[in-house]
Amino acid sequence: MSSEYGKCTTCGAALNMNTHQERIQCMYCGNWNETQKAVQKVQVDGIATFDTHMLAAQQAIEFDNDFDKARKKYREALELKPSDYRVFGGLFQCELVALKYYKQRNGYVKVPGDLNQCIDDAIQRWGKRAHDLAPDDSKEYYAQKIEEANQLKGGKGGGKKKGCYIATAVYGSYNCPQVYTLRRYRDQQLASTRRGRLFIKLYYAFSPLLIKLFGKTTWFNNFWKKRLDKKVAKLQDKGVSDTPYND
């Protein structure tokens, strides 16, 4: 018995097939597919296509739970379509699974570097790109995945960490160049004046609620990104650094 992967001719889902069967039913939409047509759906003259790699990655995750294989297939797909949000989303999913495993097995499995930094790198390299390139109706999904990744982080020490809620939501990470600049501005300039300290107090009082209500909406992120980009540029022009910062 030989197996092959194909694509549902109705909904496009991955199919894991016995090639000796004439038809196979899609587990997602219920459509019955002719085996040969389903195979042909992901082949062009025997040459691997973008859909072939994407379906192979999807099959590796759904049928084999093999995220290393999926990561390899997503990277091959990335070479064919370097700006496809689905590829970045798939690679982010693979990284997220690996990071969850590292955290769960802390002490038994060596993390390749600082876990929090690995999470930030995955968000910036894959998650943020998937979010930015995705159509509007998919952005919320990737925003949730980015938040899920941020929740994996562990704090250092017993003190309460001060967050830049709106900036973190806009830029996708607490540890990125733009937020490093804003955190320095908060601690080194705003916190040194009475008005600045009042602003910080009000910001931390109201921004968590704003993020809870609107943080995953496109209009909210676009509104604040334009303003924060201008503010960050002005601060950097004045010499406020964007290098890693511990507060």
C-alpha positions as CSV (number, residue, x, y, z in Angstrom):
1,M,0.0,0.0,0.0
2,S,1.4,3.4,-1.0
3,S,0.3,6.8,0.3
4,E,0.2,10.2,-1.3
5,Y,-0.8,13.7,-0.2
6,G,-3.3,15.8,-2.1
7,K,-5.6,18.7,-1.9
8,C,-9.4,18.7,-1.6
9,T,-10.8,20.0,-4.8
10,T,-13.6,21.8,-2.9
11,C,-12.0,23.4,0.2
12,G,-8.3,23.0,-0.4
13,A,-7.6,21.1,2.8
14,A,-4.7,18.6,2.9
15,L,-5.6,14.9,2.3
16,N,-3.6,11.9,3.3
17,M,-4.5,9.2,0.8
18,N,-4.1,5.6,-0.1
19,T,-3.3,5.7,-3.8
20,H,-5.1,2.4,-4.3
21,Q,-8.4,4.0,-3.4
22,E,-10.3,5.6,-6.2
23,R,-12.0,8.2,-3.9
24,I,-11.3,9.8,-0.5
25,Q,-13.6,12.0,1.6
26,C,-12.4,15.3,3.0
27,M,-12.6,15.3,6.8
28,Y,-13.2,19.1,6.7
29,C,-15.9,19.7,4.1
30,G,-17.1,16.2,3.5
31,N,-16.5,16.3,-0.2
32,W,-15.6,13.1,-2.0
33,N,-12.5,13.5,-4.1
34,E,-11.2,11.4,-6.9
35,T,-7.7,10.4,-5.8
36,Q,-6.0,11.3,-9.0
37,K,-7.6,14.8,-9.2
38,A,-6.7,15.5,-5.6
39,V,-3.0,14.6,-6.3
40,Q,-3.0,16.6,-9.5
41,K,-4.3,19.6,-7.5
42,V,-0.8,20.0,-6.0
43,Q,1.4,19.0,-8.9
44,V,2.4,20.7,-12.1
45,D,4.3,18.3,-14.5
46,G,5.8,16.6,-11.4
47,I,7.6,19.8,-10.2
48,A,7.0,20.9,-6.6
49,T,4.8,24.0,-6.3
50,F,4.1,26.4,-3.5
51,D,0.9,24.6,-2.7
52,T,2.8,21.3,-2.6
53,H,5.2,22.6,0.1
54,M,2.4,24.2,2.1
55,L,0.3,21.1,2.0
56,A,3.2,18.9,3.0
57,A,3.9,21.2,6.0
58,Q,0.2,21.1,6.9
59,Q,0.2,17.3,6.6
60,A,3.4,17.1,8.8
61,I,1.6,19.0,11.5
62,E,-1.9,17.5,11.3
63,F,-1.1,13.9,10.5
64,D,2.5,13.3,11.8
65,N,2.9,16.0,14.5
66,D,6.3,16.6,13.0
67,F,7.1,20.3,13.4
68,D,10.7,19.9,12.2
69,K,9.5,18.5,8.9
70,A,6.8,21.2,8.7
71,R,9.4,23.9,9.3
72,K,11.5,22.6,6.5
73,K,8.6,22.6,4.1
74,Y,7.5,26.1,5.1
75,R,11.1,27.3,4.4
76,E,10.9,25.7,0.9
77,A,7.6,27.5,0.3
78,L,9.1,30.8,1.5
79,E,11.7,30.6,-1.3
80,L,8.8,30.5,-3.8
81,K,6.7,33.2,-2.2
82,P,8.8,35.4,0.1
83,S,5.8,37.6,1.0
84,D,3.1,35.1,1.7
85,Y,1.7,35.6,5.2
86,R,0.7,32.0,5.5
87,V,4.3,30.9,5.4
88,F,5.3,33.3,8.1
89,G,2.3,32.2,10.2
90,G,3.3,28.5,9.7
91,L,6.9,29.1,10.7
92,F,5.7,31.1,13.7
93,Q,3.5,28.2,14.7
94,C,6.5,25.8,14.5
95,E,8.6,28.2,16.7
96,L,5.8,28.6,19.2
97,V,5.5,24.8,19.7
98,A,9.2,24.5,20.2
99,L,9.3,27.4,22.7
100,K,6.4,25.9,24.7
101,Y,8.3,22.6,24.8
102,Y,11.5,24.3,26.0
103,K,9.5,26.1,28.8
104,Q,7.7,22.9,29.9
105,R,10.9,20.9,30.0
106,N,12.9,23.6,31.7
107,G,15.9,22.0,33.4
108,Y,15.7,18.9,31.1
109,V,16.1,20.5,27.7
110,K,18.6,23.2,27.0
111,V,17.1,26.4,25.6
112,P,19.2,27.9,22.8
113,G,19.9,31.2,24.5
114,D,17.6,33.2,26.8
115,L,14.0,32.1,26.5
116,N,12.5,35.5,26.5
117,Q,14.9,36.7,23.8
118,C,14.1,33.6,21.7
119,I,10.4,34.5,22.0
120,D,11.0,38.1,21.0
121,D,13.0,36.9,18.0
122,A,10.3,34.5,16.9
123,I,7.7,37.3,17.2
124,Q,9.7,39.8,15.2
125,R,10.9,37.3,12.6
126,W,7.8,35.4,11.9
127,G,4.7,36.4,14.0
128,K,4.9,40.2,13.3
129,R,5.4,39.6,9.6
130,A,2.5,37.2,9.4
131,H,0.3,39.8,11.2
132,D,1.4,42.7,9.0
133,L,1.1,40.8,5.7
134,A,-2.2,39.1,6.5
135,P,-5.6,40.4,5.2
136,D,-7.7,42.3,7.7
137,D,-9.9,39.3,8.5
138,S,-6.8,37.3,9.6
139,K,-4.9,39.9,11.6
140,E,-6.8,39.2,14.8
141,Y,-5.7,35.5,14.7
142,Y,-2.0,36.4,14.4
143,A,-2.4,39.1,17.1
144,Q,-3.7,36.4,19.4
145,K,-0.8,34.1,18.5
146,I,1.7,36.9,19.3
147,E,0.0,37.5,22.6
148,E,0.1,33.7,23.3
149,A,3.9,33.9,22.7
150,N,4.3,36.9,25.0
151,Q,2.6,35.0,27.7
152,L,5.3,32.3,27.6
153,K,7.8,34.8,29.0
154,G,9.1,34.5,32.5
155,G,10.0,37.5,34.6
156,K,13.3,37.9,36.4
157,G,13.3,38.8,40.0
158,G,10.3,39.5,42.3
159,G,9.4,43.0,41.2
160,K,6.5,43.9,39.1
161,K,7.5,44.6,35.5
162,K,6.5,47.9,34.0
163,G,4.9,47.4,30.6
164,C,4.5,49.6,27.6
165,Y,1.0,48.3,26.8
166,I,0.1,50.2,23.7
167,A,3.6,50.2,22.2
168,T,3.9,46.5,22.8
169,A,0.6,45.8,21.1
170,V,1.5,48.0,18.1
171,Y,5.0,46.6,17.6
172,G,4.3,43.1,18.7
173,S,6.9,42.8,21.4
174,Y,8.1,44.4,24.6
175,N,11.7,43.9,23.5
176,C,12.1,45.5,20.1
177,P,14.1,48.7,19.0
178,Q,11.0,51.0,19.0
179,V,9.9,50.0,22.5
180,Y,13.5,50.1,23.8
181,T,13.5,53.8,22.8
182,L,10.2,54.5,24.4
183,R,11.1,52.7,27.7
184,R,14.3,54.7,27.9
185,Y,12.3,57.9,27.4
186,R,9.8,56.9,30.1
187,D,12.5,56.1,32.7
188,Q,15.2,58.7,31.9
189,Q,13.0,61.7,31.0
190,L,9.4,61.4,31.9
191,A,10.0,59.8,35.3
192,S,12.4,62.7,36.2
193,T,9.6,65.4,36.2
194,R,6.3,65.7,38.2
195,R,4.2,66.0,35.1
196,G,6.0,63.1,33.5
197,R,5.3,60.9,36.6
198,L,1.7,61.9,36.5
199,F,1.5,61.0,32.8
200,I,3.1,57.5,33.5
201,K,0.6,56.9,36.4
202,L,-2.4,57.8,34.1
203,Y,-1.0,55.7,31.3
204,Y,-0.7,52.6,33.4
205,A,-4.2,53.2,34.8
206,F,-6.0,53.4,31.5
207,S,-3.9,51.7,28.8
208,P,-4.5,48.1,29.9
209,L,-8.3,48.6,29.5
210,L,-7.8,50.2,26.1
211,I,-5.7,47.2,25.0
212,K,-8.3,44.8,26.3
213,L,-11.1,46.5,24.4
214,F,-9.3,47.6,21.2
215,G,-5.8,46.0,21.1
216,K,-6.7,43.5,18.4
217,T,-8.4,45.9,16.0
218,T,-6.8,47.2,12.9
219,W,-7.9,50.8,13.3
220,F,-6.5,51.0,16.8
221,N,-3.1,49.7,15.8
222,N,-2.9,51.9,12.7
223,F,-3.9,55.0,14.7
224,W,-1.2,54.5,17.3
225,K,1.5,53.2,15.0
226,K,1.5,56.4,13.0
227,R,1.9,58.5,16.2
228,L,4.4,56.2,17.9
229,D,6.5,56.0,14.7
230,K,6.8,59.8,14.7
231,K,7.6,60.0,18.4
232,V,10.2,57.3,18.2
233,A,11.9,59.0,15.2
234,K,12.0,62.3,17.1
235,L,13.5,60.6,20.2
236,Q,16.1,58.8,18.2
237,D,17.0,62.0,16.4
238,K,17.7,63.5,19.9
239,G,19.9,60.6,20.8
240,V,17.6,58.2,22.7
241,S,19.0,54.8,21.9
242,D,17.1,51.8,20.5
243,T,19.6,49.2,21.8
244,P,18.4,46.4,24.3
245,Y,17.3,47.9,27.6
246,N,16.5,46.4,31.0
247,D,14.1,48.3,33.2
